[in-house]
Amino acid sequence: LVDKMKVDLSALEPVLKQKSTDVDALMEKLAVDQDKVRKVVKEDEALARVKAEETQAIADDAQRDLDEALPALESANQALRSLHKADISEIKVFTKPPALVMTVMESVCILLDCKPDWLSAKQLLGDPNFLRRLTEYDKDNIKPRILLKLQKYINDPNFMPEKVEKVSRACRSMCMWVRAMDLYSRVFKEVGPKREKLAKAQVSYRVHFNTMALTQARLIRAGKLMSALGDEQVRWEESVALFEQEIINVVGNVFIAAACVAYYGAFTSHYRQLLIDQWITQCQNLNIPISSTFSLINILGDQYVIRQWNAEGLPRDTVSTENGILVTEGHRWPLMIDPQDQDIIIKEFTLKETLDPALEPVLLKQTFVAGGRTIIRLGDSDIDYDKNFRFYMTTVRVQC
C-alpha cells in the first residue's frame, strides 16, 4: 500500500508541475493579448468619441435649420387654436367674399388638396373638424405640386397676416398657418439631406459603439480569466507542495492507519484520539515523518464511498465513518456491538449470541493453498474458499 501511494503521488507531482508551467505560459499569452485588446479599446473609444461628436454636430445643424421654421409654425397653430366657431361662421356668411378672404381660402384649399374656389372653401368651413385638420396637417410630406401652386399666394405682397387681419381675424390666423406651412416645407426640404446624413452617422456611431462594447467585454473576460488562472495556479502550487509533503509523510501515515485498523476499533472517540496522539508522538521521537493532523478518514477513506454510506443510513459523525472504514479495510472479521439490534436486514442467516466452535477456522481465516486452490477446513472436510466471502458479527451485549 505504501509503495502504491508513493507511485501514485510521484506520478501526480510532474503532472501538477506541467499544469503549473502551462498556466504560466497561458497567463503570459493572455497578458500580451490583454494589452493588445486594451489598445484596441482605447482606439475604439477615441473613434467612437469622434463619431459621437460628428453625429451631434450634424444633429445640431439640422435642428438649427428647423428652429427657424418652428416658431412661425407654433405661432400659427396658437392662432388657429384661439379661433371659435363664431369666427369661422363670420367667413361663411359672405356671398361674395373680399379679395383677401378669397385669397386666403384659396391657399387653404390648395394645401388641403381641394379645388381653389369659394364653393370648396365653404364646404371646408362647414366641416366640424376643419380646425383640427389644419393643426394636425402632415407638414413633413407636402407634395411638391401643392407647394408649387402655393407660391403664387406666398409671393403676393398683400398675402400678409397684418393686412389680412384688417378684413378678417379668422383669415389672419389661416394666413399665418399657410405661410408657416410653406416656410416649414422649404426648411424641411433643406434639412432632408442633413437628416439622411444624420441617420447614417447614427448608424456608424452605433456600429463603432457596439464594437467597442464587445471589445471591452472581451477585455473584462480576459481580466477575469487571468485572475481565475492566477488563483488556480496558486491552488496547484499549494497542491504540489501538499503532495510533496504527503510523499514524505506516507510511511508514518500508513503505519498509524494500519495501527488504527488493527487496534482501536473497540475504543470510544476520546480514547481513539489519545492513541493517535501517542502514536504520532512516538513516530516524531523516532524521526518517522508523519502528518501532525493525522486523520484516518483522509488516509483510507473514499469520499464517494462515504457519501454512499451516508445515503444508505450511516450517521455522518466521525466515529461512524471510521467504523465503516475499519469494517471494510480490516483483514479480520469485524465484531460490531449493536445493542439496539439495528444490524443486517438478512435475518435467516443470523446466529445467536454464541458461536459454534466448528466455525473457528472461518473466524481465524485459517486458509491454505493446495493445487492452486484456496482451501479452508471445516470439521473433517476441505472446501474451496471464495475470496469474495464476507463474515460479519454483531452482538447486543455492550460488554463482550
PENOR-V511646 format. One record per residue. N is the residue number from 1. RES is the residue in one small letter. OMEGA is omega in radians with two decimals (999 if undefined). Layout:
# PENOR-V511646
[[N:RES:OMEGA] [N:RES:OMEGA]]
This chain:
# PENOR-V511646
[[1:l:3.13] [2:v:-3.13] [3:d:-3.14] [4:k:3.13] [5:m:3.10] [6:k:3.14] [7:v:-3.13] [8:d:-3.13] [9:l:3.12] [10:s:3.12] [11:a:-3.12] [12:l:-3.05] [13:e:3.12] [14:p:3.10] [15:v:3.14] [16:l:3.11] [17:k:3.10] [18:q:3.10] [19:k:3.12] [20:s:3.10] [21:t:3.12] [22:d:3.13] [23:v:3.10] [24:d:-3.13] [25:a:-3.14] [26:l:3.13] [27:m:3.11] [28:e:3.10] [29:k:3.13] [30:l:3.12] [31:a:3.10] [32:v:3.14] [33:d:-3.13] [34:q:3.09] [35:d:3.11] [36:k:-3.13] [37:v:3.13] [38:r:3.09] [39:k:3.12] [40:v:3.12] [41:v:3.13] [42:k:3.11] [43:e:3.13] [44:d:3.12] [45:e:3.13] [46:a:3.14] [47:l:3.12] [48:a:3.11] [49:r:3.11] [50:v:3.13] [51:k:3.14] [52:a:3.12] [53:e:3.12] [54:e:3.14] [55:t:-3.13] [56:q:3.13] [57:a:3.11] [58:i:3.14] [59:a:3.13] [60:d:3.14] [61:d:3.13] [62:a:-3.13] [63:q:3.11] [64:r:3.12] [65:d:-3.14] [66:l:-3.14] [67:d:3.10] [68:e:-3.07] [69:a:-3.03] [70:l:3.11] [71:p:3.12] [72:a:3.13] [73:l:3.14] [74:e:3.11] [75:s:3.13] [76:a:3.14] [77:n:3.08] [78:q:3.12] [79:a:3.11] [80:l:-3.12] [81:r:-3.14] [82:s:-3.14] [83:l:3.10] [84:h:3.12] [85:k:-3.13] [86:a:3.13] [87:d:3.12] [88:i:-3.14] [89:s:3.13] [90:e:-3.13] [91:i:-3.06] [92:k:-3.06] [93:v:-3.13] [94:f:2.99] [95:t:3.04] [96:k:-3.04] [97:p:3.04] [98:p:-3.06] [99:a:-3.11] [100:l:3.09] [101:v:3.14] [102:m:3.13] [103:t:-3.14] [104:v:-3.09] [105:m:3.08] [106:e:-3.14] [107:s:3.09] [108:v:3.12] [109:c:3.14] [110:i:3.14] [111:l:3.13] [112:l:3.07] [113:d:3.08] [114:c:3.10] [115:k:-3.07] [116:p:3.06] [117:d:-3.03] [118:w:3.13] [119:l:3.10] [120:s:3.14] [121:a:-3.13] [122:k:3.10] [123:q:3.09] [124:l:-3.12] [125:l:3.13] [126:g:3.12] [127:d:-3.12] [128:p:3.13] [129:n:-3.05] [130:f:-3.09] [131:l:3.11] [132:r:3.09] [133:r:3.13] [134:l:-3.08] [135:t:-3.12] [136:e:-3.08] [137:y:-3.13] [138:d:-3.04] [139:k:-3.11] [140:d:-3.04] [141:n:3.09] [142:i:-3.09] [143:k:-3.13] [144:p:-3.12] [145:r:3.10] [146:i:3.12] [147:l:3.13] [148:l:3.11] [149:k:-3.05] [150:l:-3.04] [151:q:3.11] [152:k:-3.11] [153:y:-3.13] [154:i:-3.10] [155:n:3.11] [156:d:-3.10] [157:p:3.12] [158:n:-3.11] [159:f:-3.12] [160:m:-3.06] [161:p:-3.09] [162:e:3.10] [163:k:-3.14] [164:v:-3.10] [165:e:-3.14] [166:k:-3.12] [167:v:-3.08] [168:s:3.11] [169:r:-3.13] [170:a:3.13] [171:c:3.08] [172:r:-3.14] [173:s:-3.14] [174:m:3.06] [175:c:3.09] [176:m:-3.10] [177:w:-3.14] [178:v:-3.13] [179:r:3.12] [180:a:3.10] [181:m:3.14] [182:d:-3.14] [183:l:-3.11] [184:y:-3.11] [185:s:3.12] [186:r:3.12] [187:v:-3.12] [188:f:3.11] [189:k:3.11] [190:e:-3.10] [191:v:-3.08] [192:g:3.11] [193:p:3.13] [194:k:3.11] [195:r:3.08] [196:e:3.11] [197:k:3.12] [198:l:-3.14] [199:a:3.12] [200:k:3.14] [201:a:3.12] [202:q:3.09] [203:v:3.14] [204:s:3.13] [205:y:-3.13] [206:r:3.12] [207:v:-3.13] [208:h:3.14] [209:f:3.13] [210:n:3.10] [211:t:3.13] [212:m:-3.14] [213:a:3.11] [214:l:3.14] [215:t:3.09] [216:q:3.11] [217:a:3.08] [218:r:-3.13] [219:l:3.14] [220:i:3.13] [221:r:3.11] [222:a:3.11] [223:g:3.12] [224:k:3.14] [225:l:3.12] [226:m:3.12] [227:s:3.14] [228:a:3.13] [229:l:3.09] [230:g:3.10] [231:d:-3.14] [232:e:3.12] [233:q:3.11] [234:v:-3.14] [235:r:3.14] [236:w:3.12] [237:e:3.10] [238:e:3.12] [239:s:3.10] [240:v:3.13] [241:a:3.14] [242:l:3.13] [243:f:3.11] [244:e:3.12] [245:q:3.12] [246:e:3.08] [247:i:3.14] [248:i:-3.02] [249:n:-2.98] [250:v:-3.11] [251:v:-3.13] [252:g:-3.12] [253:n:-3.13] [254:v:3.10] [255:f:-3.13] [256:i:3.09] [257:a:3.11] [258:a:3.11] [259:a:3.11] [260:c:-3.12] [261:v:-3.05] [262:a:-2.90] [263:y:-2.88] [264:y:3.14] [265:g:-3.06] [266:a:-3.03] [267:f:3.07] [268:t:-3.11] [269:s:-3.10] [270:h:-3.10] [271:y:3.06] [272:r:-3.13] [273:q:3.09] [274:l:3.11] [275:l:-3.13] [276:i:3.14] [277:d:3.14] [278:q:3.14] [279:w:3.11] [280:i:3.14] [281:t:3.13] [282:q:3.12] [283:c:3.14] [284:q:3.11] [285:n:-3.14] [286:l:3.13] [287:n:3.04] [288:i:-3.11] [289:p:-3.12] [290:i:3.11] [291:s:3.13] [292:s:3.13] [293:t:-3.09] [294:f:3.07] [295:s:3.12] [296:l:-3.13] [297:i:-3.14] [298:n:-3.08] [299:i:-3.04] [300:l:-3.08] [301:g:3.04] [302:d:-3.02] [303:q:3.13] [304:y:3.14] [305:v:-3.14] [306:i:3.10] [307:r:3.08] [308:q:3.09] [309:w:-3.13] [310:n:3.14] [311:a:-3.12] [312:e:3.00] [313:g:3.12] [314:l:3.09] [315:p:-3.04] [316:r:-3.12] [317:d:-3.05] [318:t:-3.08] [319:v:-3.14] [320:s:3.13] [321:t:3.09] [322:e:3.12] [323:n:3.09] [324:g:3.11] [325:i:3.14] [326:l:-3.12] [327:v:-3.04] [328:t:-3.06] [329:e:-3.10] [330:g:3.11] [331:h:3.09] [332:r:-3.13] [333:w:-3.08] [334:p:2.98] [335:l:-3.06] [336:m:3.10] [337:i:-3.02] [338:d:-3.08] [339:p:3.13] [340:q:3.13] [341:d:-3.13] [342:q:-2.99] [343:d:-3.03] [344:i:-3.09] [345:i:-3.08] [346:i:-3.04] [347:k:-3.02] [348:e:-3.14] [349:f:-3.07] [350:t:3.13] [351:l:3.12] [352:k:-3.10] [353:e:3.09] [354:t:-3.08] [355:l:3.13] [356:d:3.12] [357:p:-3.13] [358:a:-3.13] [359:l:-3.11] [360:e:3.09] [361:p:3.10] [362:v:-3.12] [363:l:-3.08] [364:l:-3.12] [365:k:-3.11] [366:q:-3.14] [367:t:3.06] [368:f:-3.08] [369:v:3.10] [370:a:3.14] [371:g:3.14] [372:g:3.14] [373:r:3.05] [374:t:-3.00] [375:i:2.98] [376:i:-3.09] [377:r:3.06] [378:l:-3.06] [379:g:-3.14] [380:d:-3.05] [381:s:3.01] [382:d:-3.12] [383:i:3.11] [384:d:3.14] [385:y:-3.14] [386:d:-3.11] [387:k:3.14] [388:n:-3.14] [389:f:3.09] [390:r:-3.09] [391:f:-3.12] [392:y:3.11] [393:m:3.05] [394:t:3.09] [395:t:3.08] [396:v:-3.14] [397:r:3.11] [398:v:3.08] [399:q:-3.12] [400:c:999]]
